[in-house]
Amino acid sequence: MKVKCPKCKRTDTYLTTDAYDPNKQPNGKMVRLRNPKYKGGLTFGSVMGGNVPAQLMECCDCGGMLTFGGKLIVIPDEVKEVPKQRHKKGVKHERQ
């Protein structure tokens, strides 16, 4: 899932990892860069063995804290919508 920075509102820099658990205090193992070659950022997993506490996790775009109220703001993966079925022309459908 995408991670949203509470300060700059960007959602294109970080993603959650398999270690992400919304019921636990965030740490560096729960977040990774979307683009590993991004110039401005470092992966929290490469610092302190990934045990970076939430209060030290900063957005590499704006320098703001990546957590808000001790939680990560995550954007759920997009769910593909099922297209609506169209009625055929000339076919009458009775309302119930």
Buried (B, 14 or more C-beta within 10 A) or exposed (E): BBBBBBBEEBBEBBBBBEBBEEEEEBBBBBBBBEEEEBEEBEBBBEEEEBEBEBEBBBBBBBEBBBBBEEBBBBEEEEEEEEEEEEEEEEEEEEEE
